[in-house]
Amino acid sequence: MKNHLQDHQLESGLVTVHEARLAQRWMEAVTTEQAVSPDIDAWLETACPFSFDYGERNSASFLSQWRRETGAGKTNADAESRRIAWTDPDTGLRVTWELKRFLDFPAVEWLLRFENTGSRNTPIVENVHALDLRLKRIDDGIFQLHGARGSKAAMDDFMPFTALIPYAPTYPERFTCHLGGEWPSSNNHLPFFNIETAQSRGVMVGIGWSGIWRAQAKIEGQSLRASVGQQNLHLSLRPGEAIRSPRILLMFWEGKRLHGQNMFRRLLHRHYVPALPGEERQKPLAVTNVGAARKFATVNLAKCREEDALPLVRPFINLGAEVFIIDAGWYKTDVWAKNMGDWTIDKEKYPRGFLPISKPLAEANVAFGLWFSSEVATPDSTVAREHPEWVRKNLTLFGHNDALKIEIPEAREWFLDRVRHLADHEGMTCFRQDFGGWYGAEEEDRKGYNEAKETEALYALWDAIVREYPKMIMEGCCGGGRRIDLESIGRFHWHWMTDRLLEMENDQCSAYGACLFLPGGVLSMYTECPDDYSAWTSFSGQPILCWQPLEKDFPMERAKRQVELFKRIRHLLRGDFYPLTPYGLSTPWLGYQFHRDDLDQGIALAFHRPFNRDEGGPEEDTLVCRLRGLDPAKRYWVRSERNGKEEIRTGAELAEGLAVTIPERRGAEMLIYRAKNKGAT
């Protein structure tokens, strides 16, 4: 940790000692029973940071009167953990607060568990705010909430936004910021946001809930109140029943806003994103039959057969692909969205099973993946006919599909048995998860309970796959990037970014917005052609090659160079993220930079796009890229991947700007740089 940051580090993800101490003091203040200062550093209040209503009373009025138990604290190399439980002596409701403080970041994570230990149904539990945090207003300054939209397969997927929350006691609701409120977790907003105070400090918030969550930020009295909870929870727990809350992650920062977001991205990479083999957790280069066999477009996936997929195996091995995925439609169906729920190979399409495909892939050390929708069971599927009690009826998903009740252990085990067969006997080493089941509920469902149990069961299912197959590569998808949250990020190596495929300018913007909060490489990005503009658009994520190597005129050598280039630079994606241009869906230029301060290396990507600067105005062919995060006194070797030009510049000169000229209106530049005294990239 740094005592202080130098000028060129002010937006980096480096942690300061004061930030770490702030998190430690805050955790001590909110967990102790002793009297403490009402706030820390005059802005961070220390009241209990969660709340709920029980029997029409708010927890602030009674929780201190319940029987409290404090478990022994635990400390390991990464975190300090604590467990505090309160039990109502009258009804037996036990509320357990499980929290931990990270030792290398100024961050605290927790969740709540509600359990009925009594012999009768509890009073109503509702308005559960797993986060109920107050930031003190020091003056009349404006709070700002920085976030990003979700992924709806729209042009503005992951578009960043800033909401202003001024002190307005006369019209407080007018300036209330609402987030979430739709299923699933990242459909409406990305469940990560940054609350900035007027005093150049703030709090990053992360939410772990793969169902419906809701967040709100507004001025109440002399404070800004930020709350997060599960939407529509209103239930009575029966004896022995238990549910959990969304997981909450808070990280405190001081200084520049991007510094807080880069710290947060490092925290996610280091402690949440699951590790892949290798010290750098490299993202593997993947291919799927969605794009490689373009004649089988998304709506015709079910037409893909062994004779279509097998010829693609050797060309993509030769290209350097590291994962080969058969997408939806490999089960018995004529349309990929029908007949989900059997998860057995269609022997008409694959008469020899998948071994003819998976064996040569395994011999080349390439993973073999299959697509699943674990929660969907169509009405005419085998499981729906044989076990109707396992199926949640009358949902709206591609017509009138139903959902497998994976919260029933036997139903979950039935699905896991299908996964085991494919992993043990058909060579599956990559699990692609798509869609979800919670699009509605049966009338007898208690409000919020079934969604909570289904969400917990989903985590149990994913955890069981990884526990039994620890080398299984996990890819997350939910109709695009609609289920990205703290819990799913902790279980999947990467996530499908959007179902709005192969629209490069949109992809560039989505990557820009997402990388403000997520580590680079967490989202998969389709690339249709091996030209620079298309391929480099996907390089800020995990590329999915939608190339057609069987075509006679396919530029194989150029494609190989792109694969080799990505493998050379992918370790840099975990670095700090710096926008080089403003965000814009139709701006002529878009650019951003990834910088590894530990290596003093990075890349800058610039895209000249087919949009005019203003209507009828002239088009500018040059962008000045002002690189950030570099030591001004050091000398850097810089290479243009567009033209091969190499030069030596000081960090100060690169901060002043490097001119990038691209005459064509769909052109790209990649600058790779390293400090002169560092090894090659």
Buried (B, 14 or more C-beta within 10 A) or exposed (E): BEEEBEEBBBBBBBBBEBBBBBBBBBBBBBBEEEEBEEBBBEBBBBBBBBBBBBBEEBBEEEBEEBEEEEEEEEEEEEBBBBBBBBBBEEBBBBBBBBBBBBBBBBBBBBBBBBBBBBEEBBBBBBBBBBBBBBBBBEEEEBBBBBBBBBBBBBBBBBBBBEBEBBBBEEEBEEBBBEBBBBBBBBBBBBBBBBBBBBEEBBBBBBBBBBBBBBBBBBBEEEBBBBBBBBBBBBBBBEEEBBBBBBBBBBBBBBBBBBBBBBBBBBBBBBBBBBEBEEEEBBBBBBBBBBBBBBEBEEEBBBBBBBEBBBEBBEBBBBBBBBBBBBBBBBBBBEBBBBBBBBBEBBEEBBEEBBBBBBEBBBEBEBBBBBBBBBBBBBBEBBBBEEBEEBBBBBBEBBEEBBBBBBBBEEBBEBBBEBBBBBBEEBBBBBBBBBBBBBBBBEEEBBEBBBBBBBBBBBBBBBEBBBEEBEEBBBBBBBBBBBBBBBBBBBBBBBBBBBBBBBBBBBBBBBBBBBBBBBBBBBBBBBBBBBBBBBBBBBBBBBBBBBBBBEEEEBBBEEBBBBBEBBBBBBBBBBBBBBBBBEBBBEBBBBBBBBBBBEBBBBBBBBBBBEBBEEEEEEEEBEBBBBBBBBBBEBBBBBBBBBEEEEEEBBBEBBBEEBEBEBEEBBBBBBBBBBBEEBEEB
